[in-house]
């Protein structure tokens, strides 16, 4: 599920779903993002397990084309394709209890050995593009990023900050249980 809502000083965008056909599609997202006035700052709030790499790339490209400042808030998780969307932020903010995960792309193929070799070559191309994007954001070499992706690497906020995949760590919202016995007395 996602929503874009105007605020006094900008817009807040929530992606709290999978990315792709069964969640947040690039087509729907781009239509709403495109309706925002030029230069409007956007706070993108992410809590997504990922999904379609192609929708994620389209969303990433649309966000980077937007002329306003993009601040990405990883509220819970930005995994897989959602972690790629997060890289569009001018600033990427993670509470210390949030997570980001990167990995090699995967896909399903059915057919002949030639079909499977073609799919493997396609996966290599997709991985190469993702490696370049993460490397450009983090300042790490493409070899380092490729190794992290191959290992399916999970980052907490401190790890993501150290790796250059986040720009700021914040404290999580603190919760506290409270019970007022007086409310339950006769």
C-alpha positions in Angstrom: 0.0 0.0 0.0 1.2 3.5 -0.7 0.0 7.0 -0.5 1.2 10.5 -1.5 -0.1 13.3 0.6 0.6 17.0 0.5 1.9 18.8 3.6 2.5 22.4 4.3 6.1 22.3 3.2 6.2 19.4 0.9 4.8 15.9 0.3 5.0 12.7 2.2 5.1 9.4 0.2 4.6 6.1 2.0 5.6 2.8 0.4 4.4 0.2 2.9 4.0 -2.7 0.5 5.7 -4.9 -2.1 7.0 -3.1 -5.2 5.5 -4.3 -8.4 2.2 -5.7 -9.8 0.8 -6.9 -6.4 1.8 -3.8 -4.5 3.1 -0.4 -5.5 3.4 -0.3 -9.3 5.7 2.1 -11.0 2.9 3.2 -13.3 0.7 4.3 -10.4 3.5 5.8 -8.4 4.9 7.8 -11.3 1.5 9.2 -12.1 1.0 10.6 -8.6 4.6 11.7 -8.2 4.4 13.6 -11.5 1.3 15.5 -10.2 3.5 17.2 -7.5 4.7 20.7 -8.3 8.4 21.1 -9.3 10.7 21.6 -6.5 8.4 20.3 -3.7 10.5 18.4 -1.1 9.5 14.8 -0.7 9.7 12.6 2.4 9.6 9.0 1.2 8.8 6.6 4.0 9.8 3.0 3.2 8.7 -0.3 4.8 9.0 -2.8 2.0 10.3 -6.3 1.5 11.1 -5.4 -2.1 9.6 -6.9 -5.3 10.1 -6.1 -9.0 13.5 -4.8 -9.8 12.1 -3.1 -12.9 9.4 -1.2 -11.0 12.0 -0.3 -8.4 14.3 1.1 -11.1 11.5 3.1 -12.6 10.6 4.5 -9.2 14.2 5.3 -8.5 14.6 7.1 -11.8 11.4 9.1 -11.2 12.5 10.2 -7.8 16.0 11.2 -9.0 14.3 13.3 -11.8 12.1 15.1 -9.3 13.6 18.6 -8.7 12.8 18.8 -5.0 14.9 17.3 -2.2 14.1 13.6 -1.5 14.6 12.4 2.0 14.2 8.7 2.4 13.1 7.4 5.8 13.5 3.6 6.2 10.9 3.2 8.8 11.2 -0.6 9.2 12.8 -2.4 6.3 14.0 -1.6 2.8 15.0 -5.0 1.4 15.8 -6.2 -2.1 14.2 -3.9 -4.7 13.1 -1.4 -2.0 16.7 -0.9 -1.0 17.4 0.3 -4.5 14.5 2.8 -4.3 16.0 4.1 -1.1 19.2 5.0 -2.9 17.3 7.8 -4.7 17.3 9.9 -1.5 19.4 13.0 -1.2 19.4 11.9 2.4 18.7 8.3 3.7 17.6 8.2 7.3 17.3 5.0 9.4 16.2 4.6 12.9 18.7 2.4 14.7 16.2 -0.5 14.7 15.5 -0.4 11.0 17.1 -2.7 8.3 18.3 -2.5 4.7 19.1 -5.6 2.7 20.8 -6.0 -0.7 21.2 -9.2 -2.8 21.6 -10.5 -6.3 18.5 -10.4 -8.4 16.6 -13.6 -8.9 14.1 -14.8 -11.4 12.2 -17.8 -12.6 12.7 -19.4 -16.0 11.1 -22.4 -17.6 12.3 -23.9 -20.9 15.4 -25.2 -22.6 19.0 -25.0 -21.5 19.4 -22.1 -23.9 16.4 -20.3 -22.2 18.1 -20.8 -18.9 21.5 -19.5 -20.1 19.7 -16.5 -21.6 18.0 -15.8 -18.2 21.4 -16.1 -16.4 22.9 -13.5 -18.8 19.9 -11.3 -18.1 20.3 -11.7 -14.4 24.0 -10.7 -14.7 23.0 -7.5 -16.6 20.5 -6.6 -13.9 23.0 -7.3 -11.1 25.6 -5.2 -12.9 23.2 -2.2 -13.1 22.3 -2.6 -9.4 26.0 -2.9 -8.4 26.8 0.4 -10.2 23.9 2.1 -8.4 24.8 0.9 -4.9 28.5 1.7 -5.6 27.8 5.2 -6.8 25.7 5.9 -3.6 28.1 4.3 -1.1 31.5 5.2 -2.6 32.5 1.5 -2.4 34.0 -0.3 -5.3 31.8 -2.3 -7.6 33.7 -5.4 -6.5 32.9 -4.7 -2.8 29.2 -4.2 -3.6 29.0 -7.3 -5.8 30.4 -9.3 -2.9 27.9 -7.8 -0.5 25.0 -8.6 -2.9 26.2 -12.1 -3.5 26.2 -12.7 0.2 22.7 -11.3 0.7 23.8 -8.7 3.2 21.6 -7.3 5.9 22.5 -3.9 7.4 21.1 -2.4 10.6 21.2 1.4 10.6 24.8 1.6 11.9 26.0 -0.9 9.3 24.2 0.9 6.5 25.7 4.2 7.7 29.2 2.7 7.8 28.7 1.2 4.3 27.6 4.5 2.9 24.1 3.2 2.2 22.5 5.6 4.7 23.4 9.2 5.6 21.9 9.5 9.1 20.9 7.3 11.9 18.2 8.4 14.3 16.8 6.9 17.5 13.7 4.9 17.1 10.4 6.1 18.5 10.4 4.9 22.1 7.3 3.1 23.3 6.3 2.4 26.8 3.5 0.2 28.2 1.2 2.0 30.6 -1.5 0.6 32.8 -3.8 2.8 35.0 -5.5 0.6 37.6 -7.8 3.4 38.5 -9.6 3.1 35.1 -10.7 -0.4 36.0 -12.0 0.1 39.5 -15.7 0.2 40.1 
